[in-house]
Amino acid sequence: MSQIRSDLWCAAFVRRHNDLGHVCVVARKGDPIAGQVWIDVDHLDGTRSLFGPAPSLVASEAGAGKLFQRRLERVAGLEIRERLDKEARFDPDFWLLGLETRDDDLGFDLYDNEGTGKV
């Protein structure tokens, strides 16, 4: 099964969170069809978390949706920026969504080493 286009997924994600009263923006536009999507979550307590694409093999089993993996959890913003700068050197066509929320329901599927779940 093929995955949904990145631009459509990002537009829906941003719209959903803004409708919920969160601040969510497209901070960086990537390839509209197949660009990887990263999500930078500001927890509004001085910490941020970064979610990136899950490994390809696992993501292909997820169906048409996007599957994410926690890359950094509740760290300073500088660590997030350094990780994204590294990603930009490797793959300049990625999308970056910025989300500000204290909510624990982030609205996407998360892969960890124990399987998939919703965050």
C-alpha positions as CSV (number, residue, x, y, z in Angstrom):
1,M,0.0,0.0,0.0
2,S,1.4,3.4,-0.9
3,Q,1.7,6.2,1.7
4,I,-0.2,9.4,1.6
5,R,1.6,12.4,0.1
6,S,3.7,14.4,2.5
7,D,2.1,17.7,1.7
8,L,-1.4,16.4,2.3
9,W,-0.5,14.7,5.5
10,C,1.3,17.8,6.8
11,A,-1.7,20.1,5.9
12,A,-4.1,17.8,7.7
13,F,-1.9,17.5,10.8
14,V,-1.5,21.3,11.0
15,R,-5.2,21.9,10.5
16,R,-6.2,19.4,13.1
17,H,-3.9,20.8,15.8
18,N,-4.9,24.4,15.0
19,D,-8.5,23.4,15.3
20,L,-7.8,22.0,18.7
21,G,-6.3,25.3,19.8
22,H,-2.6,24.3,19.6
23,V,-0.1,26.3,17.7
24,C,1.1,24.2,14.7
25,V,3.0,25.4,11.7
26,V,4.9,24.2,8.7
27,A,8.4,25.3,9.7
28,R,10.0,23.8,6.6
29,K,8.6,22.6,3.3
30,G,10.1,19.5,1.7
31,D,9.3,17.3,-1.3
32,P,5.5,17.4,-1.6
33,I,5.2,13.7,-2.5
34,A,7.8,11.8,-0.7
35,G,9.6,14.2,1.7
36,Q,10.3,12.8,5.2
37,V,8.3,14.5,7.9
38,W,9.8,15.5,11.2
39,I,7.8,17.0,14.1
40,D,9.3,19.4,16.7
41,V,7.1,19.5,19.8
42,D,7.5,22.4,22.2
43,H,6.1,21.3,25.5
44,L,5.8,24.9,26.8
45,D,7.9,24.1,29.8
46,G,11.3,24.8,28.4
47,T,11.8,21.4,26.8
48,R,11.2,20.1,23.4
49,S,10.9,16.6,21.8
50,L,11.7,15.6,18.2
51,F,9.9,12.9,16.3
52,G,11.2,11.6,12.9
53,P,10.3,8.9,10.5
54,A,10.3,5.4,11.7
55,P,12.6,2.9,10.0
56,S,11.5,2.1,6.4
57,L,10.8,-1.5,7.0
58,V,8.5,-0.8,10.0
59,A,6.9,2.2,8.3
60,S,6.0,0.1,5.2
61,E,4.0,-2.2,7.4
62,A,2.0,0.8,8.8
63,G,-0.2,1.2,5.7
64,A,-1.0,4.5,4.2
65,G,-0.3,6.6,7.3
66,K,2.9,8.0,8.6
67,L,4.7,6.3,11.4
68,F,7.1,8.2,13.7
69,Q,9.9,7.4,16.1
70,R,11.0,9.5,19.1
71,R,14.4,10.8,18.3
72,L,14.9,13.3,21.2
73,E,12.7,13.6,24.3
74,R,12.4,16.7,26.5
75,V,15.7,18.3,25.6
76,A,16.8,21.9,25.1
77,G,16.0,23.6,21.8
78,L,19.7,23.7,20.8
79,E,19.9,19.9,20.7
80,I,16.8,19.8,18.4
81,R,18.4,22.4,16.1
82,E,21.7,20.5,15.9
83,R,19.9,17.3,15.0
84,L,17.8,19.0,12.3
85,D,20.9,20.7,10.8
86,K,22.5,17.3,10.5
87,E,19.4,15.9,8.8
88,A,19.4,18.9,6.4
89,R,22.9,18.0,5.3
90,F,21.8,14.4,4.7
91,D,18.3,15.0,3.2
92,P,17.4,18.6,2.3
93,D,13.9,17.6,1.1
94,F,12.4,16.9,4.5
95,W,9.3,18.6,6.1
96,L,9.4,20.1,9.6
97,L,6.3,20.7,11.6
98,G,6.4,22.8,14.7
99,L,3.8,22.1,17.4
100,E,3.3,23.9,20.7
101,T,1.2,21.9,23.2
102,R,1.1,20.7,26.8
103,D,-1.2,17.9,25.6
104,D,0.1,14.4,25.7
105,D,-2.1,13.4,22.7
106,L,0.1,14.4,19.8
107,G,-2.1,12.8,17.2
108,F,0.3,10.5,15.3
109,D,1.4,6.8,15.4
110,L,4.6,6.2,17.2
111,Y,7.0,3.3,16.8
112,D,9.2,2.2,19.6
113,N,11.2,-1.0,20.0
114,E,8.2,-2.7,21.5
115,G,5.9,-2.0,18.6
116,T,3.5,0.8,17.5
117,G,1.1,2.9,19.5
118,K,-0.6,6.2,19.4
119,V,0.8,9.4,20.9
